[in-house]
Amino acid sequence: MNRATWLQDRRMQKFWDVLSRWERRELSMLEAGELLGMSERPVPPLPGAV
């Protein structure tokens, strides 16, 4: 297994761990986003989407 594959597998493991903790209500959405390195800002709507 090369480094890139290992890193991708590790990121997926972390994602599924955080997701399962959020589903069990051990984490808030804000905490889960912080652990995954995501912003709490909402995604802007697509142009033309209503």
PyMOL commands that set and color helices and strands:
alter all, ss='L'
color gray80, all
select helices_A, chain A and resi 3-23+29-35
alter helices_A, ss='H'
color red, helices_A
deselect
rebuild
show_as cartoon
